[in-house]
C-alpha cells in the first residue's frame, strides 16, 4: 500500500511539474512583452533627455536601455523556438538578467560607480508578480545579479564612493528584504498551487471513480433481469429500469413512471395488496417475497414477487420505497401444474378404483368364509389393476409433458376395442347410475394412429364425466366415422352441425396441416346440457360446470383430454344445448396416413 501511495505521489508530482513548466512558459509571454514595452519607454525617455535636457546627458543610459531592449527582444524570439519551449527556466533567467545584469554591465562599461538597486527591485517585483512559480529560479536570478555586481566591482576596481557606508548598508538591507519577500511570496504561492493542484487531481480522480461506479450501477440497473424501482409513499413510480418495463408490458421505463401514478388502483388486481405492502414495510422496515397479481399495460394479469425497503430521512419520515420485482408467473404456473398433476392423479385413478371397490364390496356381502370368484371377474380385476398401473405411468408422462412435451407411444389402434375397454372399466358406475350405453363404432372402422393408453384416458374421462354430472337414467352413445378433413372447421372448443351432422362453423378457418381423412368420434348424452358460455371455456384448466350438471371438477379431465388429443394432432370440442344433452367430439388421424 505504501508503495502504491508513493507511486501515486510521484506521478502527481510529475504531472504538477509539467503543469508548472507550462504555466511558466505561458506567463513569460506577457512578462517579456510588458518588459519590452517598459524598456522602450525608458529608451524614448533617455532620447528626449539627450536632446531637450539642459544639463549634461550621460549617453551610457541610452546605450544601456537599448541593450536591455535587445536582450528582451532576443528572449521574445527564443520563447517561440523549440529551445525556449524545452528550457523555460533558462529563458526566465535570460529575461530577468536582461533587466538587471545588462544594466549593471552597461554601467560598468561606462565606468560609472552606480548601484542600480531600484532597477533591480522593480525587476524582482515584476517577475515575482507575473511569474510566481519556481522560487529557486527567482533566487538564482537575484544571486546572479549580486554576484555580477560584486565581480564587476572587483575586476574593474569600481568605487561606490558616492554612497556612504551607512547608506550603502541601508540599500543592501532594503534589497535583501525585497528579495526575501519576493522569494517567500513565490514559494508560498507555489505551495498553495501545488496543494490546490493535488486537491484538484484528487477531486478529478474521485469524480472519475464516481463516474465508473455510476456507469457500473447504470449497467446493472439497465441490464438487470429483475425489475428495479423507486416509488413514493402516495403510490407513484419515481424510477424504473427496462426489466420492470418489460414485466409491466411497457415500451420504456419512462412509460412506467408516466402511466403508473396510482399503484394501488392501477397495478394490483386486489387493491388491498398495496396497503398490505405498506403495512409490512412499516412493521419490519422491509418486505421479501411479497407475491401479488398485477395488471400489465395491456390488461393481462401476471404474478410478481416484490422485495423492497423504506428509505427514510434523518427524522425517520419515509422518503421513498426501493426494491426489486420479479415476474413469477411461470413459477406459479409450475406450482399450478404440479397441483394439474395431483388432481389428475386422484381424478383418473378414482374411476377404476371405484369400480373395483364396488365389485369387491358386492362379493363381500355373500355368505361364507370362502367366496368363489368367477374367472371373468378375476380377469377384469387384473385388467383393472394393470390399467391403473398404466394410468399412473401415463400421468407421470403427462406431468413431464407439461414441462418438456407429452410423450406418446404411437401404434395402429382399434378404436372400437378401446371404447369397449373403457366401457368395461366403467360398467359399475353405469350400473349404479342406471345408464344405458351404446357403441356405434363400425367393426370395419380403419385403425387410428394413437397411444392406446392415452386414448383410453380420453374416452374414460368423457364417459365418466357424463355419468357423474347428470342424473340417473342417462342414455350414452359413442359413435365414430371417417370424414374428410375439409368438412371439419374448428372454432376454439365449440362447433355446430350441418345437415351431415358434422361440426361446421367458420369456412375461413380450416384445420391446419391436417390429412385428407380422419376419424370423427362423439360421446353423446341426453342429460341436462351445458350453457353456451360454459362451452367456450370448458376445456380450460380448472373450469367447472354449474349446479345443473352437479359439477365438482369437470374442467380437469377435459383439460387433459384436450392435451392428449392435441398431442395426437387432432381436435376436440363440445356441442350442447341446455336441457338437450351434450355431444363431446374429437378427431384422430388414420393410421394409414402415417405409413
N, C-alpha and C positions, 0 to 999 in steps of 0.2 A: 504493500500500500504506500509506503514511504517513497519507494522508487517511482511509482506511478505519479505520486504527488510532486516529486522533484521534476520528473519529466514534463509534467504539465506546467510547472513554474518556468522551466527553461523555455518551453515552447511559447508561453505567454510573453516572456522577456524578449525573445527573438522577434515576435510579432510587434511588440512595442517599439523595439529599436528600428524596425522597418518603418513604422508609422512616424517615429521621431525624425528620421532622416528625410522622409517625405515632407514633413512639416517644416524642417529646416530649409529644404530647397524652395518650398512654396513661400516662406517668409523672406528669403533672401531677395526674391524678385522685387517686391515693393521697397525693401530696405535699400537695395542698390539704386533703385530709381529715385527714391527720396534723397539719398546721399548725392547722386549726380546732380539733381536739381539744386541742392544746397551748395555744392561746390561751384556750380555755375553762377549762382547769385553772388557768392563771395568773389569769384573772379571778376564779374561785372563791377562789383563794388570797388575792387582794387584798381581796375581800369579807370573808373571815374575819379578815384582819388589821385591817380597819377596825372591825369590831365587837368583836373579842376582844383586840386588842393593847393594851398599856398605854401604850406610847409614842405620840407624836403620829403620826397616819397622814396621808400625802400623797394626797389624792384624785386627783391627776393620774395616778398609776399606774393607778388603776381605770378612769379615763376613756380612758387610752391603750390599755389592754388591750381595752376594749370597742371602740375604733376599729379596732384590729387585727382583732378578730373580725369586725367589719362588713366590712372590706376583704377578708378571706378568704372570707366568705360571698358577697360580690359576685363574686369570682373563681370560686367554685363554681358560681354561676348562669351566668356568662358562658361557661364551658367547654362547656356543653351547647347553646349557641346557634351559629348559623352563623358569627358573628363570631369566636367562640373557636376553631371548627374551622378557619377560614380563616387566622387570625393567632395561632398558638400561641406565637410569640415575644413578642408584646405581652402575652399572658396570663401568660407566665412572668415578665416584668418586673413586672407588677401583683402577682403572688403574692410575688415577692421583696421588692418595696418595701413591701408591706403589713406585712412583718415587720421592716423596717428603717427606711425613710423615715417611715412613720406614727408609729413610736416616737419618732424624732427630732423630728418636728413636734409631737407631744404634749408632749415635754419643753420645747420652745421656747416653746410657748403658755403653759406654767406658769412660764416664766422660770427654768427650772432649768438651771443650767450644768453638766449632766452629760454624760458621754460613754458611751453605752450600747454599749460595744465588745464586751462579752461577748454581748449580744443579736445584734449583727451577726455575730460569729464563729459563733454557733450557727446563724443563718440561712444563712450561706455554706456551712457544713459539711453542713447538711441538704440544700440544693439541689444541692451537688456530689455527694452520695451518692445521692440519689433520682433526679436528672435529669442524668446525666453526658454530655450532648451539647451542642453549640453553645457552645463555651467563650467565644466572643465575647459572648454574652448574659450569661454569668456575669461577665465583666469589665465590661460596661456596667452591670450591676446594682450591682457593687461601687463603680465610679467614680461612679455616681449617688448612692450613699449618702454618699460622701466630699464630693462637690460640694454636696450638700444641707447637710451638716454645716458646711462652710466658709461657704456662702452665708448660712445662718441666723445663724451667729455674727456675721458681718459686718453683716447687716441689722439684727439685734436687739441688736447690741453685747453679746452674752452673753460672760461671762468664765468661763474654766476655772481660776480662781484656786485652787481646792481641790487642783488637781494641780500638783505641782512640775514644772519644765521637764524634769528628768531622768526623772521618772515618766511624763510625757506622751509624751516621746520613746520610752520603752520600750513604751508602749501602742501607739503608731503603728507601731513596728517589729514588734511582735507581730502587729498587724493585717495589716501588709504580707506577712509570711511566711505567715500563714494564707491570705490571698487568693492569693498566688503558688502555694502548694501545691494549693489547691483548683482553680485555673485549669489548672495543669500536669496534675493528675490527670485533669481533664475532657478536656484536649487529648490526652493520651496514650491515654486510654480511647477517645476518638473516632477517633484514628488507627488504633488496634487494630481498632475496629469497622469502619472504612472498609476496612481491608485484609482483614479477615475477610469482610466483605460482598462485596468484589470477588472474593476467592478462592471464596466460595460461589457467586457468579454464574458464574464461570468453570467451576466444577465442574458446576453445573447445565447450562451450555452444553455442556460436554464430554459429560455424560450424555445430553443431547438429541441431540447429534451421534452418540453411540454408539447411541442408540435408532433414529435414522434409518438409520444404517449397518446395524444389526441387522435393521431392517424391510426394507431393500433386500436384504440377504443372505437373509432369510427368504423374501422374494418370489421371488428367484432359485431358492432351494432348493425351494420349494413348486411353482413353475411351470416348472421346467427340463424340457426334453424328454428329457434324459438322466438315467439313474439316478445318484444321488449317495449314497455310502455311507461309513461308517467301520466297520472290523472289527478285532477283536482278533487277536493272533498265534495264539491257540488256535482260531480259526475261528468266532467269534460276531459277529453284526452289532450294532454299538452304535447307529448311526443309519442311517436310510434315508429317502429322500424319496418323495413319491407316485408319481413316474415309475418308480422302482425297484420299488415295489409293483405297478404295472401290468405291468411286464416280467415279474415273478415270478408274476403271476396272483393277487396278494393283494388284499384289500379295503382295507388301510390300511398305512402304514409300521410301525405297532405290531405288525401281524401278521407282518411280515418279521422284526423283531427278536425276536419271541417264538417264531417257528417255526423259523427257520434258526439253530440253535445249534451245528451241526456242518457247516460249509460243505463240507468235503472229501467227506463221505458223502451229505449231503442235497441238495447243489446240483449238483455236477459229475457228468455222465454217466460220465466217466472220472475216478475219484477222484485219480489221479496228477496231474491238472492243478493241484490245489491246491499240491502240493509243487513243481511247476514254476513256479507263480506266486511262491511264497516264495523259491525259488532265484534267480529272475530279479531280484527286488527286492533280495535280499541282495548280488547281484553288482554291480548298477548303481544301486541306490537307487530306481529307478522301473521301471515296465513300461508299454509302449504297444502298442496293437493286439494284446492278448493274447486270442485267439479260442478259445472253448470251447463245447461243447454242455452245456446245463444242463437240469435238470428244473424245470418250473414247479410251482406249488402243486397244479394238477390232474393232474400226472403227465405232461403233454405236454412235448415236447422242443423247445427253440429254441436259436438261436445267439446268443451275446453277445460283445462286444468290450470288454475292460477296459483302462482307463488309470489307474494308481494309483502312489502313492509311500508310503514309510515315514516316519512321524513318530516322532522319537526324543527322548529326554530328554538332559540335559547330559552324561551318561556314555556316550551312544551306544546305550543299550538301546531297543528298539522299543516304543513306547507303543501304537500302533495303525497301521492302514493306512487311507488315504482315497483316494478317486478317483471315476471316472465309469464307468458301464456303459451300453452302447448295444446295443439289440436289432438285430442284423444279419441276422435270419432272411430278410427279403426280399432283401437283397443276396446272401446265399448262394444263395437260390433263383434269383436272376437269373443268378448265376455257373453254377449247375447247368443253368439253361435254355440258356445260351449253349453249355455243354458238350453239351443236348437237340437242340441245333441242329447242332453239328459231327458228332456221331454219326449223326444222322438224315441229314445230307448224304452221309456215306460209305455209310451203310446203304442208302439209297434209290437212289443212283447206281450202286451195285455191281451190282445186278441187270441193268439194260440194258447196262451197260458189259461185264460178264462175258459176256453173251450175244453181243454184237457181237464181242468178242475171240475167242470160240470159233469164230465164223464165219470171221473173218479168218485165224486160225491154220489152220483146215481148208483154206482156199483157198491158204494159203502152202505147204502140203505138195505141191501139184500141180506137176508138172514144167513147165519152160519159162520164158522170160523174160516172156512176155506171158500173162496169165491172163484168160480171158473170164468175166466175172461176169454171170450172168443178171439181167435187168431186175428180176425179182421180188426177188432178193437185194438189189440196189441200192436198190430202193424200201423194202425192210424196214430197211436200214441208215439211209436218210434218215429214215424214220419214227422209228427208234430215237433218232437224234440230235435230232430235233425234240422227241421225248418227254423226252429228257434236259434240253433247254433249258426246256421247260415245267415239268419237275420242279424244276429249280434255282429258277425263279421262284416256284413254289408253296412250296418250302421257305423261301424268304425271307419269303413271306407268312405261313407258319406261325410262323416265329420272331417276326415282328412281331405276329402274333396272340396270342402268349404275353404280350405287353405291352399290346396295345390291342384284342385280339379277332381271331379268324380272319376273313379277307376271302374271301368266296365269290362266284363268278360263276355264278349260277343259270341253268339252261336246262332245257328238256324233253329228257331224256337217255334213249336206248335202252339199257337195262341189258345186254341180250344183246350189243350191239356193244362195250360197254366190257369185258365179260368176255372176248370174243374177242380184243380188242386186248391185254389183259393176258396172255392165254394165248399169243398170238403172240410177244410180247416175251420171255416166259419159256420158249419152246419149247426153246432149247439146254439150259437147266437140266433140263427134263423129260426130254430125250433122254439127258442124262448120267446122270440118276438112274433111267432106265428106268421112268418113271412113266406110268401110264395116266390120261388126263384126259378127263372127260365134262362136257358142258354141257347141263343140263336146264332151260334157261330158255325158256319158250314164246315162239314168234315173235310171238304177239299180246299179249304182256305189256304192260300200259299203261306209258307213259313215266313216269319219275320226275323230280321237281324237284331237280336236283343240279348241282354243279360237276363237269364231266366229268373234269378232270384230277385233282381230289382223290379222286373216286370210283375212278378208275384206280389211284391210290395205295393205297387200301384193299384192293381186290381183289388187286393185285400183291403187297402185303405178306402177305396171308393165304395166297396160293398159295405164295409163295416161302418163307415160314416152314414150311409143311407139307413142302416139298421138302427144305429144309436140315436140319430137325430130326427126320427119320425115315430109316430105312434104304432102300436102293434097292428098286424094285419097288412103289412106293406107288400106290394107287388113289385118284384125286382126283375129286370131283364138285362142281360148282357148280350149284345149283338156285335157283329163285325162284318165288314165287307171291303172289297177292293175298290178304290176310287181313283180317278185321275187327279193329279196334283193341281192342275189349273182350275179345277172346280172348287177348291178349298181356299177361302180367303180369310185371313186372321185379323181380328181387331182386338188386341190385348187378350183378355181372358174370356170374352163373350163372343157369341156368334148367333146368327139366325138361320133358319132353314128355308130353302126354296121348295119347289114342287117335288124335287127328288129327295127331300129330307136331308140335304147336305148343308152345312154351315156356309152362308154366303152373305157378306156384308159389303165391304168396300172393294170394288173391282180395280181400284188403283193400288192395292197393297197385296200382291200375291206372295206366297211363301218363298223366301229367297233360297236359292241353291237346292231346291227340292227335286227328287227324282220324278220321272213321268207318272208313276203309280205308287200308291201306298195303302196300308191297311188303316181303315177308319173304324174305331171301336167305340161303343157307347155303353154306359151303365145308367139305365133309366129306372126311375121310381115314380109312383103315383102319390107321393107324400104331400106335405104342406107347401113345398116350393120355397123359393128364395127371392127376396126383394131385388129389383134391378140394381139398386145402388150397392147392394152387398155383392152381387155377381162381379162387379167391376174390380173389386179388390179381394175376392175370395181366395185367390192363390198366393196372396202376400203372406209374409211371416206374421204369426200370432193374430191373424184376423179371425174373429169369432162370429158365429151366426146369432140371430136374435132369439128370443124366448119361444117363438113359434116353432123353431126346429129343436128346442131343448138342447142348445149347444153348450158344451163345456170346454171345447178346444178344437173346433173344426179346422182352423187355419193351419195348424202344424202339419197334419197329414197331407193336406192338399199342397202345401208349400213343398214338401218332399216329393210329392208326385210330379209337380212341375219341374223340379230339379232333375229328376230321373228321366222324364220324357224329353226334356230339353237336351240332356246329355246324349240321348239316342238320336237326336236330330229331328224329333217330332214336335208336335204342338199339342196343347191341352186347353180345354175351355169348358164352359157350362152354359146350358140353355135352360132357363127356368121362368115360370110364372107363378106368383103366389097362389096357392090353392090348387095348382095343376101339376104338381110334381117337378122333378128336375132331371135333366139329362146331362151327365158328365161325359165328355168325349175326348178322345186323344187319337193321335196318328202315329204310325210307326212305319219305317221304310221296309220294303220287302227284302228278303234275304237274297233274291236273285239279282237285285240291283248292285250287290257288292261282290259278285263273282268275277 
